[in-house]
């Protein structure tokens, strides 16, 4: 992409910070004075367990807000299909039934599962969309102590993604679990797909300049209202009021994975939500966060999850194999 290049300095002024900054990113904005009749329409709503934020630059506020409506509807539709927290979603039905019989899913869910399995294969299981049981067991948003080791051990090193079959029946996609340990969780890729779907909804309504930001997954459409790339600041894990870096993005995506938003501390160690499938426990690494730039948010989302804590050379090989042009643009060190 012409999209993400490390900017010289993360020195946003207070006047430049756009109120689009929940989660890992903040976006710099220059006021629209002198830019003709262009206006900036903005909205936020809860979805996918976080806050979705959309900002659109357009001359007609009504058209801008109608486009934002469509983008938000796309995000909600993706959540309805792919959340693991509903028994009636595609993923909820698969997790309940696919160990005993094939379960039909939508074309959208099948596409995301196909991409997730490709990332799992390319990463030798470091990205695994089928470790939902371990994710439920750790439940870092609610726990204050680690689960018992004898509960964790049976879930480790299973390569569970190999136990998910994705096929068709009478022209429609179906899933079947060949390993009873499989439980799908698309938390490392579905948000990125949702961001891309929201961007496509904006484009179908004639929008050429916009930001869609869902937690740590962001797509910058076209140029900022000031002209030139959007300036996206990466928050410091240690102090969210400060920036640890800055990326210039235009017609491209960035996504961040880190250990500092969802975690609990116990015995002097931080237990976060990014699990290592080989141990079925939070990944041990000296990295606080990693930010990846890619041409789509789906690729950036999956890549940031997959390469978190991965050796740089191996991360580069994985990105070359799965997302041409994608690259790590920020790595912030922490404690191992």
N, C-alpha and C positions, 0 to 999 in steps of 0.2 A: 504494500500500500504506500501512498505518498504520505503516510498516515502517522506513524509514531516514531519520532526521533527525540532523543533525550534533549531537553531544552537546557540552556546554559545555567539557569538559576531558578530554584523554587521560591521566588520572592514575589508572591502575589501581594498586592496592596489590599487593604480592607475594602476600598471602593471597587476593586476588580472581582471580588469573590461573588459569584453567582450563588443564589440560595438554592443550590442543587448539590448538597454535600452530605447526605446521610450515607454511612458506610465507609468504604475504603477510599473514595475519591471525592474531591471537590473540583469545581469547574470555574475557571476564570472567565470574567465577562467584562467587556467595556460597554458603558451606557450607550444607548442608541442615538444620542443627540448627534445631529448632522448626518444620519443615515437615511434620510428621506422619510418615508412613511412606514418603514419596517417596525414591527413590534415583536416583543418577546412574550409568548404565552407560556405559562408554567403550571404544572399540577403534580401532586404527589398522592399516592394511596398505598395502603398495605396490601401486599400480595406475595405469595411464595415465601412466606415466613420473614419478609423484610419489607422495605419501603421501595416502591417503584416511583421514579421521578421522570417526568417528560418535560422538556423545554423545546418550543418550536418558534422559529423566526419566520414571520410572514406578515404581509401587508394587511390581511383581513383577519381580525381577531376571531370572527365567527368560524371561518374556515379552519383556522389554527386549532380552536377548541374542539371542533367536530373531528379533526384528525386525531387529536389527543384522546377523545372518546374512543375512537376506533383502536388506537394503540393499546389503551388500557383494557378494552374488551379482549384483545388478543392475549394479553398477559393472563387475564382471568381464565380464558379458555384453556390455555396451556396448563395452568394450575389445576383446573378441574380434571383434565385428562391424566396428568402425570404425578400428582401428589400421592405420597404413600400414606397420608393421614386420612384418606377417605376410602371406605370399603367399596364404594361404587365407581371410583376412578378406574381407568385402565390398569394402573399399577396396583391399586388396591385389590381389584378383582383377580389379577394375575397372582399376587402374593397369597390370596386365599385359596385359589383353585388350581393353579397351573401345575402343581405337583401331582395332581390326580387326573387332569384332562386338559386338552388344548383350550386356551382362552383367547377369544377374539379381542383385538385392540384396534384403535384407529390408525389410519395411515401416518398421522403425525407422531403418535407414540412409537410406532414401528420404526420410523425414520430415526428418531432419537436413540432407540435401543440399538439399531444397526450401527450408528456412529459410536455409541458407548462401547459396544463389543469390539469394534475396530480399534478404539483407543486401548481397550484392555489387552487385546492381542499384541498390539505394537509395543506396549509398555511391559509385556510379560507379567501382567496382572497388577502392576503398581497402581493402575487405575482399574477399579473393579466395581461395576454398577450393581453387583449382586451380593454385597456384604451388609445388607440391611439389618440382619440379625445382630451383627456386631455393633452397628450404629445405634440400634435400639438399646442394646445392653449398656453401652457407655452413656448415652443420653446426657451429654455434658451440660446441657442447659438446666438439668434438674439434679444431677448428682453432686455430692460433696466429697465422696471417697470413691476410689476405683472399685469396679466390680470384682468378685472373687476370681482368683486365677483359674480355678477349675471350671468356671463358666466361660472364661475367655479362650482357654487353650483349644477346645474342640473346634473353634471357628477360625483358627489361624492356619495360614498356608494352604488353603483349600483350592485355590484357583477356581472359585465358584462361578465365574463368568463362563467357564466351559460347560457348566451344567444348564445353561439357558439356550433353548432352541427357538429360533425365530423363523417361522415358515409361513405358508399360505394354505388356506382351505377355501375352495370355491372362489378364488380370486381375492380373498380378504386376508389380512395378516393375522396370525395366531402365534401365541407363545406357549411353550411347554417347559417345565422344569424337570430335568433328568436327575438332579441332585436335590434331596429334601432340604438341604441347608441353604438353598438359594432363596434370597429375599431381595427384591429389586428396590434400590434407592437411587433416583436420578438427580440427587442434590448436586452432583458435580458437573452437570451438563444441561439440565432442563432450563435453568434460568437463562443460560446463554441462548438456547433455542428460542425462548420466549422473547428475549430482547430483539433477536433477529426478526421474529414474526411481527413485533410491534413496529420496528423500523419499516418493514415492508408495507404495513398498514398505512403508515405516514406517507410513504412514497406513492401508494395508490391514490392518495388524496392530494397529490401535487406538492407535497412538502419536500423541500430540497435542503433545508438547514434545520437540524434538530439534534438534541441529545436525549438518549434513553439510558437511564441508569437504574439498575435493579441490584441494590446492595453492592457487591464487588464486581458487577458485570456491567460494562458501559459500551455503547456504540455512539460514535460521533458522525452524524450525517452531514456531508458537505462542509462548508466553512462556517466559522462562528459569525455572529452578527457584526463583529468588528472587522471581518475579512481575515483570511488566512486560517490556519488550523485552530481548532479548539485547544485551549491549554488546560490539561487535566492534571491536577495535583494529587499525588499519592500521600495519604495521611501517614504520619509517624505512628508506628505501633505503640510507642511509649508515651506519646503525647498527641492525641487526636486534634488538638488545636494547632499543631505545627505540621508542616509538610516535610516529608523525607525525600521527595523528588518531584519531578514534573515531566510530563510527556506531552508532545504536540500530536494531536490526532485529527485526521480528516478522512471521512469515508472508510473508517476502520474501527476496530474494537480493542478494548483492553479489559483484562480481568485479573483480579487479585485473589490469591489464597493465602491465609495467614492463621496464626495460632492465637490471636489477641482479641477476637470478638466473641468466640464461643469456647469457653474453657472453665475449668475449676482448678484450684491449686490445692495440693495435698502433699505433705511430707517434703516440702521444698521444691516440688516439681509441678509444672503446668501440664494439665491433661486437656488437650484441645480436641476439636471435632474432626480433624483430618486424620483418618485412621490408615495405618499401614496394613494392607491385606495379609502380608506375610506373618504379622504378629497379632492381628485383630485388636490392636491397641493404637493409641495416638502415636503418630510417627515421631521418632526421636531424631532431632535435627537441630543444628545451630542456626537455623534460619527462622526469622519471625514471619516474613512474608515474601512472596514472589509475585511479580506482575508480568503478564504476557500480553503482547500485542499480536493481533491476527486480523485477517480480512473479514472474518465473521465472529460474532460473539460466542456462538456454539463452540468454535475451535478454540477461542481464547479461554473460555470457561473450562473446557475439558483439559486443555493444556496446563493451565495454572494449577488445577487439581493434581494432574499426573506428575508434573515436574517438581512439585513442592518437596524439598528435601533431597532431590535427585542430584547426583554429581553433574556439574556443568556440561562435560563432554557427552554424557549419556542423554541429558536433556536436549542438547542440540541435535543429536541423532534422531531422537523421538520427534522433535518438531519438524525436522526435514522429512521424515517418513509420513507424518500425518497431517501437517499443515504448512504447506510450502509458503515461505515468506514470514511465518510466525517467528517471534523471537522473545526472549526474556529481556525486559527493559528495566527491571528494578528487582534487586534482591536485597533484603534488609536483614542483617544478622541479629541474632538474639543469643539466648543461652541454650545449650544442648540439653 
